[in-house]
Amino acid sequence: MTGAVVVGTGFGCLTHVRALRVAGFDVVGLVGRDPDKTAARATRFDIPNAFTSLDDALGLPGADAFTIATPPHTHAGLALQAIRAGKHVLVEKPFARDATEARVMLHAAEQAGIVHLLGAEFRWAAGQALLNRVVHDGAIGEPRLATFLLHLPILADSTGEVPGWWGDSAQGGGWLGAHAPHVIDQIRIMLGEIDGVSAGLSLAADRPTAAEDSYTVHFRTRSGVEGVMQSTAGAWGMPLFATRVIGSKGTARAEGDTVIVADAHGEREIRLPADLAPSTFDAPPPDLIETAYERMHSFGVEMPLYTRLAERFRDLIEARPVAADPPHATFADGVAGMAVLDAIRRSAAARAWVHVDLENAVLSN
């Protein structure tokens, strides 16, 4: 059984620890900044070792895999420490502060020959994975237009508590970094690399922060697909979800785990294959949900998906065969995703169309 250490006492405990255990890892350590909180959460989750120093955790016998679920501006330094120690590493998104920092992480991981994964668990979401297959199989012809909408009320209340780093985009805070990496990842693996963007970052809720709670992005892929991705965490009322791809021969849309194709012959629901069968949500212990930020993860939607990601992490470490679909995301995908996030931020600041600098990023195979 591979020993794992989780770095981060928030999402790290709410999801990483639990998913790693279900996947067969032995979680032997927890690393956090606050000694009391780290010790308490290690006890709460029956983790034998609590650390406030990553160096100390890296010396723990049998700890071969490290997962990093800390504020985004700390990802690079922590990951590079673990890589230098020869550890396999899984890093949360947003992957880094920018693509330059991300490329340093990728280069170090490739040079060390370790397993490196990005926390892109929604690649295993049944509806998303099936929609990818439908588009790739040509069911709608050549993709031409795409829409990705998500409106949520989780930060609509301006009194809702969020971590200090959340209000600072330089530290990876804001809704763009929290949500957009998942959408960008879906676009990239379904429709191809994003070539350019025109974007706006805004606040929908009356919240005293410099970081956005909303984004609107017009994008164009290298293959010529035009699309819009918009999301907000500051919308009162019922959530709004819309994922739709329009092609030359039909339209495909995802409604939760259901995918529907419409064409000249009418509408039909696509059968969900056994390998994508959705799992039951597994909510974290409610006593650990203390802030509005933590409530984003209180439903347990990530847990079955993260378990699939943790299983892939285990299989790669143990050199087991893995399925080609859904594909796992590596640090190379983290670099490419950060190149898009960088372009979005530049576009919003300049109020102009910005080319995504993939030439200096690293494209996934």
Buried (B, 14 or more C-beta within 10 A) or exposed (E): EBBBBBBBBBBBBBBBBBBBBBBBBBBBBBBBEEEEBBBBBBEBBEBEBBBBEBEEBBEBEEBBBBBBBBBBBBBBBBBBBBBEBEBBBBBBBBBBBBBBBBBBBBBBBBEBEBBBBBBBBBBBBBBBBBBBBBBEEEBBBEBBEBBBBBBBBBBBBBEBEBBEBBBBBEBBBBBBBBBBBBBBBBBBBBBBBBBBBBBBBEBBBEBEBEBBBBBBBBBBBEEEBEBBBBBBBBBEEEEEBBBBBBBEEBBBBBEEBBBBBBBEEEEEEBEBEEEBEBEEEBEBEEEBBEEBBBBBBBEBBBBBBBBBBBBBBBBBBEEEEEEEEBBBBBBBBBBBBBBBBBBBBBBBEEEEEBBBEBEEBBEBE
